[in-house]
């Protein structure tokens, strides 16, 4: 049985995003990724991360299309 975790650790987020755990900590400190602290440990809502990923991918696509001179309606 696989249990989907709603709250993730920095290490789990690093694996999920395929980036280094120190990068996750840096992004959390800088407010670049949705996160909250419990004591000294960063925690992440999986749904917030998924929404953040979607927003980033959508904004990157829009910016890419603008750079190429395409108009999206």
C-alpha positions in Angstrom: 0.0 0.0 0.0 1.4 3.4 -1.0 0.5 6.4 1.1 0.6 9.8 -0.5 2.1 12.3 1.9 0.6 15.7 1.9 3.4 17.3 3.9 6.9 16.7 2.6 10.4 17.2 4.0 13.1 19.1 2.2 14.8 15.8 1.3 11.6 14.5 -0.2 11.0 17.7 -2.2 14.6 17.5 -3.5 13.9 14.0 -4.8 10.5 15.0 -6.2 12.0 18.0 -8.1 15.3 16.2 -8.9 17.4 19.0 -7.3 19.9 19.0 -4.4 18.5 19.3 -0.9 20.6 22.4 -0.2 18.9 24.1 -3.2 15.5 23.3 -1.7 16.6 24.9 1.6 17.9 28.0 -0.3 14.7 28.4 -2.3 12.6 28.1 0.9 14.7 30.7 2.8 14.5 33.1 -0.2 10.7 32.5 -0.6 11.1 31.1 -4.1 9.3 27.9 -3.2 6.1 27.6 -1.0 7.3 26.3 2.4 6.8 26.7 6.2 8.9 25.9 9.2 8.3 23.6 12.1 11.0 24.6 14.6 14.1 24.6 12.5 12.9 22.2 9.8 11.3 23.2 6.5 8.1 21.5 5.4 6.2 21.7 2.2 2.6 21.0 1.2 2.6 18.8 -1.8 -0.5 20.5 -3.3 1.2 23.9 -2.9 4.3 22.6 -4.7 2.2 21.1 -7.5 0.4 24.5 -7.9 3.8 26.3 -7.8 5.1 24.0 -10.5 2.1 24.5 -12.7 2.4 28.3 -12.3 6.1 28.2 -13.1 5.6 26.0 -16.2 2.7 28.2 -17.4 4.6 31.5 -16.9 7.7 30.0 -18.6 5.6 28.9 -21.6 4.0 32.3 -21.9 7.4 34.0 -21.7 8.9 31.6 -24.2 6.0 32.4 -26.6 6.4 36.1 -26.2 10.1 35.8 -26.9 9.3 34.0 -30.1 6.8 36.6 -31.1 3.8 34.3 -30.7 0.5 35.6 -29.4 -1.6 33.3 -27.2 -5.4 33.9 -27.1 
